[in-house]
Amino acid sequence: MPKFCCVLFSYNRAILLDLTLRSLAEKMIHPDIDYTVVYHCSAAHRESYDTLMAEWQAKGIRFVLRDERPRSFSQLIGMLVRPTNLYRYLRKPKMRRFVDNFKELVEGAIRNSGAPFTFFSTDDQYVISETFIPKVVLDRIQADPRHCSYRMGLSDRFTGRGTLPADLQVTRLPFSENGQEGTVLCWDATAREATKIWEYSFNVDFQVYDSAVLLEFLKPILYHMPTTLEAFGVKESRSRNYFRALLGTAERTVVGVQANNVQTMVNNPQMGYSPEKLRDLYESGYRLVIKDSQISSGQVLFMPETLFFRKIDDASGELFEFSELTKSMDP
């Protein structure tokens, strides 16, 4: 079984990252995954990350801290001679203020892993069920690494904005392997019929790429956080003809937990749970729990109406609701 590199991104959400890591450890049926967390945090969240790292570093998870020191124009001149990078750098003030060593850390993690395949994850992803990347997918990626990639967060059962277009040409590849059975969907992200998520050719949440081609793709792009990595990655994949041949799951096995936003560049849909209250619960020994019944197979986004927690030293496994635990925190 081949080795995978997984690069995870996290900012001020140790409790959500803990949920992501637990779901990966429990439900990814791939024994050889090299994990690197690229993170940064405010001083108020430092303790929560120290707590998280004390547990997960012992399990082989690597953590690398962004230095957060902005690079000057002169330091970036080698990247800014590329017109597309210069345009984005001048057009977006946050790019000028916050370009640090994020790009170097991300690409260094991929390069140093030595794994033939790579996928990313943000700190709000949750693996729902046992997940296996079948050989038919890896064979397709290896046969055409420039154009092929594979997403684990899709489903042909989505409704609304995520509905699989009826007129989109889709090939279905059944597989039975390693005790797992399922169907892989194959389509062209540039097809006129592709809509919404079905035309999204580059993603930072559980999309598997050939590592060497991914590094080749990322090398000329200037990006400074997961948001710009994905946004610029989508535009570059289209303009440079990368990753148009998409592979995906017919049954979703990964979902994003839209609990809150901690970045301000894009106002993603979210439920607005306080990052500070979640931090306090984590530091008090509570861990986030997702009930299967909370997740709808038809909805693209998972917007949890309530959050559940379990105390790590409570043998009974009793669950507590967010509102119950945070009453005493309110002024």
Residue, then its C-alpha position, 0 to 999 in steps of 0.5 A: m500500500p503506498k504512502f500518503c502525505c497529509v498536510l493539515f492547516s490550523y489557526n486558533r481551533a485546537i479543539l476542531l483540529d483534535l476532532t479532525l485528527r481523531s477521525l483520521a486516526e480512527k477511520m482512515i484505512h491507510p497505515d502509512i500516512d505522514y501527517t504535518v500540521v502547519y499552524h499558527c495561533s494567537a497568544a490566547h490560544r497558545e496553551s490549547y495548542d501546547t495541550l494538543m501537541a503533547e498528545w498528538q506528537a507522541k502519536g507521530i504527528r509533526f507540527v510546524l509553526r509559521d514564523e508570521r514575519p512578513r516578507s518584504f518586496s525585495q525578499l519576494i522579488g523572485m516570485l513577483v517577476r511572475p505577472t500573476n503573482l505581482y497582480r495578486y500581491l498589489r491587489k490584495p493588501k492582506m497579501r502584502r501584510f501577511v506573506d510569511n513562510f507558509k508556502e515554504l512550510v507547505e511545500g517542504a512538508i510534501r517534499n520531505s515526506g517522500a510520499p507519492f500521493t498528497f492530500f490537504s485538510t483544514d482543521d474543520q474536517y471530519v471523517i464520517s466513516e471508514t475511508f479507503i482510497p481504492k487502487v483504481v483511483l491511484d492507478r488513474i492518478q499515476a497514469d495521468p498525474r497532471h490532470c487527475s485528482y480525487r476528492m473524498g468529500l463528494s456524493d451523488r446524493f447531494t441536493g440543492r446547490g450540490t446536486l450532481p448535474a443530470d446532464l454532466q457526463v459521469t463514469r462510474l467505477p465500482f471497486s471492492e478492495n481491502g474489505q471496502e466496496g463503493t463507487v468512484l465517480c469520474w467527470d471533467a471539471t471543465a465540462r459546460e454542464a459542471t456546476k458549483i462543486w463539480e467544477y471545483s478542480f482544486n481543493v484543500d480538503f481531502q483532495v488527493y494529488d500526485s505529490a511530484v506534480l502537485l509540487e510542480f503546480l505549486k512552485p510558481i504560485l505565491y499564496h499565504m494561507p489556506t484560503t489563497l492556496e485554494a482560491f489561487g489554486v483553482k484559478e491556476s488549475r484552470s488557466r494552466n490545465y491541471f486537475r481537470a479530470l476529477l475523481g470523487t466518491a459516490e458516498r461522502t466519507v468526509v464533511g466540513v464542520q462549519a462551526n465558526n470562522v477564524q479567518t476574515m478573507v472569505n465569509n464562509p457560512q458558519m454557525g458562529y460558535s465562539p472560538e474562545k469558549l471552544r478553547d476554554l472547553y478544550e483546556s478544561g478537558y472536553r473533547l468535541v463529538i459528532k453524532d452520525s444523526q447530525i449529518s444529512s447525506g443530502q446537504v453539502l455543508f454541515m452546519p451543527e445546530t448544537l455541539f456535543f462534548r465528552k470529558i476525557d477523564d469521564a469513564s461513563g462517556e456522558l455527552f454534554e451540549f455546548s449551551e449547557l457547558t457554557k452557561s457559566m461563561d456568559p457575563 
